[in-house]
Amino acid sequence: MVSLVELNKGEDVDFIAALGDVFEHSPWLVERTASARPFSSRDALIDALMVAMREAAEEEKLALIRAHPDLAGKAARAGDLTDHSRHEQSSVGLDRLSDEEYDCFTRLNDTYKATFGFPFIIAVLDHTKDSILTAFEDRLESDRASQIDEAIRNIGRIVSLRVLGTVTE
C-alpha cells in the first residue's frame, strides 16, 4: 500500500515504481500519468490513468491488451503471473481448476485468440468462474472492434480495482 500523499510528493520514478504494475506489463501508461500530479483523490488518479489509456494509439492499446495473460492459462499453471493477476484469478478459483475445466478454458482461450488476435480480457474480481465462461461464449459471437472496446473497458475496471487496492487516501 502507498498513500496518495506519497504518490503526489515523490519523484516520477517513485510514482512509476509504486503503480507501474496496475496496467499489466505496461508501466508506460503510468509514466504518462505522472506529470498530471498532484491528484486530489484516488478517483482523480484513476481518471488520469483512464485518460492515458483512452488517448493511447490503437497499436498501443493492442499491445496493452496483448500484455495480459490467458485466464487459467499456461502462465497461471507455471506460476508466472504478476501478483495482481495471481490474486485476481485465484479469487474465483481459476488456480484450482479440474483437468476438464482447464481444458475448457484452454479451448476458449485458443479460440478467442485465433478469432480476435489477442487474449480474452475480463475484470475477474467482478465475476465467478461460471459468469466468466458465459462471457467467453457470448463474446466469441462478437466482432473484433467490439472486442477491442470491451477489452479496454475491462482493463479500465481492472486498473481501477488495482488502484483502490494499492493506494490509500
ROKE-281223 format. One record per residue: residue in one letter; y, z negated, x negated of N, C-alpha, C in turn. Coordinates in steps of 0.05 Angstrom, whole numbers, plus 5000, padded with zeros to 4 digits. Example, Ala and Ser with C-alpha at 12.3 -4.5 7.8 and 13.67 -1.06 7.14 Angstrom:
// residues 2
a488648444736491048444754493448444736;s495548584743497948574727500148434742;
//
This chain:
// residues 169
m497650004983500050005000502550004982;v504550144992507150154979509250125000;s511449994993513649965013515450205012;l516750245035518650465037520950415018;v521750165015523950094996523150184968;e520650134959519750214933519850514930;l518950654951518850944950521751064948;n523550934962526351034962527650984935;k527050764922528350694897527050804872;g524550874873523150964850523951244840;e522951314817523351584806521651784822;d522252034820520752244834517752224826;v517152174801514452164791512951934805;d514351704810513051484824512551544853;f514451684866514251764894511751944897;i511552144879509352334880506752194874;a506652004855504251864849503351694872;a505251574887504551404909503551554934;l504651794938504051944962502652214957;g502252284932501152544925498552624938;d497052424948494452494959494452494990;v496752455003496752465032496252745042;f497052945027496253225032493853275013;e491553345024489053375009489453564985;h489253454961489453614936491953794936;s494153694948496553864949499053694945;p499353564922501653394917504353554916;w504153814914506553984913508253944938;l507053884961508653834985510053574984;v508853374972510253114969512553154949;e512053304928514053354908516553484921;r516153664940518353804954519853614972;t518753384978519953194996521552974981;a520952944956522152724940525152734941;s526352964940529352984939530652914965;a529052884987530252815013530652515016;r529852354996530252064997533151994996;p533951765007532251555019531551605048;f529251495056528351525083528851255098;s529851275122530551045137528150905150;s525951045152523550945164521151105156;r518751005162516351165157516351415174;d517451395198517551645215519351855202;a521551765190523351955176521852085152;l520351925138518752025116516752235126;i515252165147513352345158514652605167;d516952575181518452815189519152995166;a520052885144520653045120518253175108;l515953035108513453165098512653395117;m513053365142512353575161514153815158;v516653765153518553995148517654145123;a516954005102516054135077513554305083;m511754195099509354355105509954595122;r511554555143512254785161513755005146;e515454925127517055115112515555255089;a513155165084511555295063510955585070;a510655745050509956035055507156045066;e506556265079503956305092501656265072;e501856375048499756345028499456055019;e501755915018501655635010500155465032;k500755535057499355405079496355455078;l495655695072492755755070491555605046;a492955575024491955425001491655125009;l493555025025493354755035490854715052;i490454895070488154885088485554895071;r485455075052483055115036482554885017;a484554715013484254484995482554265008;h482054285034480554085049477454135046;p475953915045473053945043471854005070;d469454105070467954135095467353865106;l467253845132466453595145463453555140;a462753315130459953255125458553465108;g460053575089459053795072457853685046;k457453875028456153815003457853614986;a460453634987462153444972461853164983;a461553145009461152875021458452755012;r456452925013453752825005453752754975;a455252894959455352844930457252624922;g458852524942460752314936463252414923;d463952674927466252794914468652824932;l468952654951471252664969473552484958;t475952544966478152364960477752104975;d479051894967478751634981479451665011;h481651805016482451845044480251995060;s479252215050477252365064474652205068;r473852055047471451895049471751685072;h474051555073474551355094474551485121;e475951715123476151855149473351945159;q471852075142469252175150467351945156;s467451735141465551515146466351365172;s468851385181469751235205468251335230;v467251575229465751685252462851735245;g461951635223459151655215458351915203;l460252075193459452335181458052295154;d458252055143456851985119453951885124;r453251865149450651755156449151935176;l449352195172448152385190445152405185;s443652465206440852525203440652805190;d438352885180438053145169438753365189;e437953315214438453515235441553535240;e442953315241445853315245447153455221;y446253385197447353505173447053815174;d444653905182444154195184446054325204;c446554185227448354285247451154305236;f452154105222454854115210454954335189;t452954365173452854575153453054855166;r451454895187451555145201454355205213;l455455005226458155045238460255085216;n460154925194462054965172461855255161;d459455345156459055605145459955825164;t459355795189460155995209463256005212;y464455775213467355755215468655885191;k467755815167469055935143468556235141;a466256325149465756615149467456755170;t468056625192469656745213472656755206;f473656525195476556495192477456505163;g475656455144476456465116477456205104;f477155985119477955725110476355515125;p476355265115474755055128475954965154;f474254855171474954735196476454475190;i478854445202480454205197480954065224;i480353805224480853645248481653365239;a483353235254484152955248481852775257;v480052725239477552585245478052315257;l480152175249480651905260481251905289;d481952135300482452155329480052235345;h477652245332475352365345472852195341;t470752275354468052185350466452415338;k464052355329462352565319461852775340;d461352685365460852885386463253045393;s465652925393468053085400468753275378;i468053205353468453395331466653635334;l464153595341462253815346463153995369;t464153865390465254025413467654195404;a469454075388471754215379470954455361;f468954405344467954615327467054855344;e465454805363464355015381466655155396;d468555005407470755125422472555295404;r473155195380474955335362473755585350;l471155595349469855845339470356075358;e471156025382471756235402474656335400;s476156225382479056285379479456515359;d482056575355482756785336483856645310;r484056795289484856685262487656565263;a489556705274492256605274492456335289;s491056315311491056065326489755845310;q487655905295486355705279487955625254;i489655795244491455715223493455515234;d494555575258496455395271495055125277;e492655145287491154895294490554735269;a489854865247489354715222491854575212;i494154715213496654595204497354365222;r497054395248497554175267495853935260;n493253975255491453755248492153635221;i492953795202493753685176496153505180;g498053595197500353425203499453155214;r497553145232496552895243495152735221;i493552865205492152725183494152595164;v496252745156498252645138499752405150;s500452435176501852215190500151965189;l497651985195495851745195495551635166;r495451805147495251715119497751565110;v500051675118502551535111502751265124;l502051255150502151005164500250795152;g498050895140496150715127496850645098;t498850775087499550745059502250615055;v504150675073506950585069507650365089;t508750145078509849935096512849965098;e513849865120516849865124518049605115;
//
